[in-house]
Amino acid sequence: MREAQFLARGTPVGPVTLDVGLGQRSARVYEDARDASIVAMLAAGIVKANAGSVLIDEYDPRVQPVHCKRVVAFVPHDPLPLDVPGVESYIRYRAALWGIDPTGAWAHAKLLLERLDGVHEAFAYPLAGALIAAPKLLVLDRPQPAYAERILAAAGPRAIFSTHTSDAAAQRFETRARSVRLGVVPT
Amino acid sequence: MIPESWRAIATTRLLAERRTIAYAFAAAVVVAFVQPSGLAAPLFFCGLLGVAVALTQGPGRHRHLDLCEESAPLYGRELARAKAIAPCAVAIFASLAYWGSQSLAGFPASPLSFALALAAVIATTMVALSATLRTGSARLLYLALACATSAIAFALAFYAHSAIGEVAFCLLVALIALRQYGESLARYDPV
């Protein structure tokens, strides 16, 4: 992400510059939840930058959104609503969206959910649903710091980018994490 | 053959909207017993139900489903077709409920009358879907267009006595609306 800015709908966000290599972890702290959420969605290719550039595995989300979304998984901050019919149905739904074999996805999800033992279902299911597609990059929007160890164990060696609103939370995910004041490019 | 992703999106959204389906079904039955004869009532009332159900597909009501679908590797046009299935299915259920209730009330409508109403209801629902991604005056404009679709379809069927013209008009409007919805979804930022 180079000087990426989101200028639509309310207060502008950015410029944001960051680089997450294969297998690396990066945690960034932002002043408010909206900024953190938008930066996470920019990194996942869900929101398109109005200025600057975002490249996900050499693909530009503005031009090749589907290619980007095949290599990145996004886990939202909000917990999964409790009216979801069941974990297996939910995993099969996620598998269908990604065009994955549902039987294999469910077997994979069961392994992931074992690693996420102790994490509340409302947070564990979306993470398992995101990881069944075996993404190269996992983007976490303000993940729960209490579950950091479990989340990192489930994610394995893949690249992780997470956004946070407090330094303490960020440091649970990446020990070198630091605050970034938007508008200032970190050195 | 319907792709698996479309089936998954449609069934998940229909499950999430099961209460809305029940309300739409009940409302169609009640109104059909109150006004069992004619083409105008099923066409306009079920069209309004279609608009209401389409608006429930907007961002915010099922935030987690929205984010799952928007982060999935699907093109805007694929997502639009899949997301359009649920409100159209509800509109079809409501139209069938209305048609069945008309018969039970002793005023059975002909299959042609049902087909004309259904074509208008689906086209109206499709136009209303584009309103879900807009705000302010643009949203009102799309809602007005949805209402105008029902009115033109009724005029073609009732005053111009052109069943083929009505169906052709509804088909054209539905296709354009679906394409427009797909374009809007591809550009939409869920912030």
Interface residues (C-beta under 8 A of the other chain):
Chain A: F6 A8 R9 G10 R34 S37 I38 M41 A44 G45 I46 V47 K48 P65 V66 H67 K69 R70 V72 A73 F74 P76 D78 L80 P81 D83 P85 R92 Y93 R94 A96 L97 W98 G99 P126 G129
Chain B: E4 S5 R7 A8 I9 T12 L15 A16 H62 R63 H64 L67 C68 E69 E70 S71 A72 P73 L74 Y75 A186 R187 D189 P190 V191
